Amino acid sequence: MEDYIKYEMIIYWSKEDDAFIVEVPELPGGVADGKTYEEAIKNALVVIREWIETAKELGREIPEPKGRLLYA
């Protein structure tokens, strides 16, 4: 399994945006959206891949996926 799939994603509905929002807390600025749940996840995976590619190009550290960060 690709490492980028292992990052925690927080998914919620935004009435204001009329879309699902996906946040990737371990990657600063890692946010995506979509009109459907599935589209939002797909877009988030693109954002994660691009975030990692950009970090590599810039020589920046890439956080290891830690899984669930907070507990309810």
N, C-alpha and C positions, 0 to 999 in steps of 0.2 A: 504494500500500500504506500502511495506517495505520502511523504511527510506533511505536505501542505493540507492534506485532508484531515490530519490529526489535530489541528488547532480548534480550540473551543469557539463555537459560534453562538451568539445570543440572537434569537429571532423573535421579533414582535411586530404587531400590526400598528401602523401609525395612521390614525384617523386624519390627522393634519395633512399628511403626504398621500393619503389614499393608496398606501403600499406597505408591503412587508419590508422591514428594515433588518439587516443582519450586521451585527457588530462582532469584530474579532479582537477581543480585549488584549491579547498578547502582541498584536501588531498595531502600533500607534497609527491612527488614521484609517485603519482597516474597517471600512464600512461599505455596504452595498445595499441595494434595494431591488424590488421587483413587484410587479402587479400580482403575481401569484407566489405562493410559498416556494414552489419548485424553481421559479425564475430567480427569486431572491437568493436561494442557495447556490444556483448555477453562477450567478453574478459574483457572489462572495468567493467562490473558488477561483474565479478569474482574478479578483482583487488580490487574493492571497498569493497566487502564482506571480502576479506582476510585482507585488510588494517584495517578495523574495528575490526575484530577478533584479529589481532595481537596487536592493540592498547589496547584492553580490557585485553588481557593476560599480557601486560606490565604495566597496570595501567595508561596508558596515556589518556589524554583528547581526546574526539572524537568531532570534530567540528559539529555543527548543520548544516544541509543543508540550505543554504540561497537562493537558486535559482539563478537567473541570477545575476552575479556580475558586469558585465560591459555592457554598452550600446553603440551601434554603432552610 
